Amino acid sequence: MRFRFATLFILICSFPAALWAQNATVRGLVFDKGTGEPVLYTNVILKGKALGAQTNEDGLYNIANVPPGSYIIFCTQLGYDSVEIPITVKPNEILNQKIFLEKSAIELQNVNISAIREEKKSETSVSMTRITAKDIARIPSVGGEADLAQYLQVLPGVVFTGDQGGELYIRGGSPIQNKVLLDGMTIYNPFHSIGLFSVFETDIIRNVKVFTGGFSAEYGDRLSAVLDVTTRDGNKKQFSGKVAVNPFLSKVVLEGPIKKINDAGSSVSYMFTGKTSYLDQSSKLFYSYIDTGGLPYSFTDLYGKISLNGSNGSKLSFFGFNFDDHVDYQFVSEYDWKSFGFGTNFVIVPGGSKVLIGGTISYSDYEISLQEGDGLPRTSGINGFDLNIDFTYFVPNGDIKYGFDIGGFRTELQFYNSLGLKIEQNNNTTELSGFIVYKHIFNEKFILEPSLRLQYYASLPAFSPEPRISLKYNLTENVRLKAAAGLYSQNFISTKSDQDVVNLFTGFLTAPDGQLYDINGEPVNNNLQRASQAVIGVEADLLDNLELTVEPYFKNFGQLININRSKLLPTDPNFEIEQGQAYGLDFLVKYDYRNFYLWVAYSLGYVTRDNGEQEYPPHFDRRHNLNIVASYTWGKDRSWEVDARFNFGSGFPFTLTQGFYEQINFLDGINTNYTTQNGDLGIVYDDSLNTGRLPYYHRVDIAIKKKIQIAENSMLELNASVINVYNRENIFYFDRVNYERVNQLPILPSIGASLTF
């Protein structure tokens, strides 16, 4: 029955294509004439006709169902001069027309407003935020170097648990439930141990899409959210780059053409980025008031890319990365992770076909280890390959996108619980999936986007059909209603429990093979993690430059698998099943006009977990979260900029302490001599999990920048920033054993400089 439904769904989606066989297609690329870089999300219309399209992440536009005749292509974008190009199309012709936009000295704000509104009317965009490098730069940054990790913290629905070892939790989902992609390749750990930095280099980011929920069937094998990062190509015109230095890190970006872009639009270019942190050394000099031993964090990130662009829009890229992270709490613990990978992605634009073909082939390897004073090493790793191919077919008033994914992985885990019992698992798994997404726009008012994903997990084995849908209704020119819902599944699980407040070690493993039992003691049908989501929302353009978005949401985590932290005997099960819910309201106001930018995001959230014995809030259940970001530019050519951020959040829950005792393990059974054995300090926790609440959190960050033009293509930027301006003592966690409060980072002033050439 499921396969019949899938076949019928595909036939219905494909039927409209037969109705427009005689009409033509106009497509092509939109370039920045100065750099050769594609211009994203630009509206391209046929003047005087109700026909048009918007460029995608590769700068490609496709106008389908064009009647034969003569037209004027009209293209405008903020910061560029408008372009008009006469064309003539014949029946069934596929006309490729490239557009080169030239930078304008005058910015037309109304053009930008119009482009944004056209995009909103043609895309569902439920629970999706699109981020550019310019957006990231508006966040007051440590050392003046903007980072995606700092920007994500201000998004509605996102909770950040701390500057040191903190992680991002999106609408009640744990980090393992978030899919992170870099140029189509899965990244298993995108954030460094000091939570101010990610592995992504801001200066090479082309586009970031963050789905906090309700994402379509294009994305699979995750329950909660998606972070999709796309990097730009290297400079196609000339050698260029950037070097930067500050007390936290230094970095370099180098790029240039191997074959310069020609009038036809073809080129070959390269890009290399590297950054390294020396905070463990520099903090002894600059921030000795925190700890005379310094802040024990260091990392190095390397990324390289070669891009080949064809004249018809086809593209082939090769990329590779190496990321590592090291934390050394002297005499306490030593933590390391490293990740490397390589791959290729491609876009094929067949000359005689109306279909676009894209895909990614990649391999990655991730390893993590933790050494503590107990002498019991914790290690984990995941490595494997991904292959995904997708096809996009443009139909009147919409498009159909379908494809398949193949993945093969190996996971390794060696872990010890608090009683010293070893938990070990080494698994090989294969995942196969196919998806179809159909978008149709009815009378420029109603957008319907049903999708279906068929996911097969070979190692379990388990088959998961996952229907999803999103829609939008343009109530008026300035008010839009939207909604999304769907089913989701996931194979990967983590050793990190939702009860852990601070735990740097996150082991990766696949769902166990043995029989598991639900919270009622009944055997489960399969060992997949499952969730369902529902989102509704409203968008409103209150003024020309003032936007409002409100989204209530609900996530039901029907089956979650965790490490059994209550394991007492070697015969006890290694895993247990929980259930959970997350629901709340996300509120966003955005104002962007000329020199001033304002972002206000507020989230009201509730998160619960149920382990069969009790229902409790996990440690990231933050009830209230408010972020205000403001940016102002002034002076000649807007060379001065000041940025500020205020964050306010209610306290996280924690489990209260009842007392202490001498903990003696009886692993030797009756041969254990408890009269001579030295036990460890055991903690008696409250019977109810996470009934306590930490104090409220609040912090202000500010930064100021000055740009100095030192040559035609060279810019020097000087910056100064202060993190935690009024030195608020925000608690990170409480050390129960030593009865000490551990705070997050205090006031951190810094200065830096960067040279772009």
Secondary structure, 3 states (H helix, E strand, C coil): CHHHHHHHHHHHHHHHHHHHCCCEEEEEEEEECCCCCECCCCEEEECCCCEEEECCCCCEEEEEEECCEEEEEEEECCCECCEEEEEEECCCCEEECCEEECECCCCCHHHHHHHHHHHHHHCCCCCEEEECHHHHCCCCCHHHCCCHHHHHCCCCCEEECCCECCCEEECCECHHHEEEEECCEECCCCECCECCCECCCHHHEEEEEEECCCCCCCCCCCCCEEEEEEECCCCCCCCEEEEEECCCEEEEEEEEEEECCCCCCCEEEEEEEEEEECHHHHHHHHCCCCCCCCCCEEEEEEEEEEEEECCCCCEEEEEEEEEEEEEEECCCEEEEEEEEEEEEEEEECCCCCCEEEEEEEEEEEEEEEEEECCCCCEEEEEEEEEEEEEEEEEECCEEEEEEEEEEEEEEEEEEECCCCCEEEEEEEEEEEEEEEEEEEEECCCEEEEEEEEEEEECCCCEEEEEEEEEEEEECCCCEEEEEEEEEEEECEEECCCCCCCCCCCCCEEECCCCCCECCCCCECCCCCEEEEEEEEEEEEEEECCEEEEEEEEEEEEEEEEEECCCCCCCCCCCEEEEEEEEEEEEEEEEEEECCEEEEEEEEEEEEEEECCCCEECCCCCCCEEEEEEEEEEECHHHCEEEEEEEEEECCCEECCEEEEEEECCCCCHHHCCCCCCCCEEEEEECCCCCCEECCCEEEEEEEEEEEEEEECCEEEEEEEEEECCCCCCCEEEEECCCCEEEECCCCEEEEEEEEEC
